[in-house]
Amino acid sequence: MTLGLGPDGTHYFPVFPYPSFTRMSEGDLKDLWAYLREVRVEDGTTVFLSTHYLEEAEEADRICVIDSGGIVATGAPSDVTAALASEWRIVDADDRGRLRDGLIRLGRVPSGEGPFRLDVGTRDTHAVLRAIETPLTVVRTHAPSLEDAYLEIVSRAELGDA
């Protein structure tokens, strides 16, 4: 660990080389995260963390996603997630053929053999589900995570849409 000097020249902050986190026991790591959360929230201390683990980044107030050496997204984790990844529904039925036909009639062309993903917004979910005539055995909502948003960033970059 080293100490960094804050922009005002009077405040110091710890800088941890990232591999040091990976060598910590699970208990020590939990204690460290609790401490960092405490100083961030109670003392207003800025904590700067570089990580490859998106579940750690979910805890941040603000994140900066870097891909191929460039900044591709910044903001609160929830804002980055909402901007880049969408919520969807999973539906299934004992009679998948009938469900597939019904979804096609509704203009919701399913892919695969089931369960089926429905890209439907929160406002339209109720109406779409009510319009499905086949008795459903599964209705599940997939809420996007920061990992989903990152995968969207990577896939856009691979397709040249970044």
N, C-alpha and C positions, 0 to 999 in steps of 0.2 A: 504494500500500500504506500502511496505517496500523498502529499498534500498539494492541493492546487490553491492559488490565490484568487480570490474573487475580484470582480471588476472595480470594486471600491478600494482595493488595496489593503483592506483590514480583515476581511473574513476568509478563513481557510475552509476548504472542503476536502473530504477524503476522495481519492481516486483509486479505485480497485482495479488491478489488471484482471480482466474477465476470467482467465483460467483459475484464479483463486476461488471464485464462486463454485466452480465445478469440483473442487477438492474438499469442500466443506461438507460436514455431516448434515443430514436432513434437519436435525434439531437446531444446529448452529445456523443453518440457512434460514429457517423459520424465524429464529431470534433476530437475525440481521434484517430480514424484511420487515419485521414488526418495528424494529428500531428506526429504519429508514422511513417507514410510514409515519411513525410518531414525530420525528424531527421535521418531516415535510409538512404535516398537518398542524401540529401544535406550535412549532417554532418558525414556520414559514421558510424553512431551509430548502434551497434548490438542490435536488438530487439529479445528477446527470448519469445515466446508465446506458451503456452500449450493450445490446444483447442480441442473440440469435433466437432466443426463446420468446415466442409471441405471447405466451401466457404471462410472462413477466411484464411485457410491454402493456398488457391490458390494465395493469395497476397504475399506470402513469397518468398524470394530468394531461400531458401533451406528448405526442410522439412525432418523430421525423423518420419516414421510411426512405431508405436509400437503396437504389437498385442500379447496378452497373455503374457505380460511381456518381450517380445523380440523385438529387432529392425528387421523389415522385409523389409524396403525400406528406402533409403535416396537419396537425390538429389533435383534438381529443380522440382517444381510441374509438369511442362510439361514433364520432363524426366521420372519421376515416372509414370505419366499417359501413356506416349507412350510405356514404357516397359511392362506395365501390362494390358492395355486395348486397344482394337482395334476399328478402325472406321468401320462403316458398313452403308449399304444403305437400305432404306425401299422403296419397290415398291408395287403398287396396280393397279388394273384395274377393270373396270366394270364387265368384264368376268373373275372372279377369277379362275374358273375351267380351262379355256384356259391358263391363265397365269401360274397356277400351273403346267399344263402339259408341257408348254414350258420351264419352269425353270428346270423341271426334265430332259427333253431332253438335256439341257445344262449342266447337271451334278450338278445342284444347287438344292438339295432336300429341298423344303420349309417345315416349320413346321407351324402348326396352320391353321386357315381358311383365313388368310389375315387381314391386309396388311402383306406382306412377308419381312422378313429380309434377306438381301444378304450379306454374309461375303465375301466381295471382296475388294482387295486392291485398293488404289488410281490409280495405274498404269493400272489395268485391268478394271476399272469401265466403261470406254467408250466402250470398245469392248463387254463387257457383256450386257450393255444396248442396244447397236445396234443389238445384236443377238436376243433380245426378240422381237418376232413378234406381240404379243398382244399389242394393243394401251394402254399405261399406263396413269393412271389418277393421280398417285402420284409417285414422285421420290424425296426422301429426304435423306440427309446425317446425320447420327448421329455421332457427334464428341465427343469422350469420355471425361469425366470430371475426376477430382481427385476422386470424389465419385465413379465413375465406377471402377477406379483402386483400391480403398479401398475395394469395394465389391468383386473384383477379389481376393484380398488378403484373405479376410474372407472366401470366398468359397473354396479357395485352402487349407486353414487351416482346414476347416470342412471336406474336403475330404482326409486330410493327405498328401497333395502334397506340403506343405510349405517347 
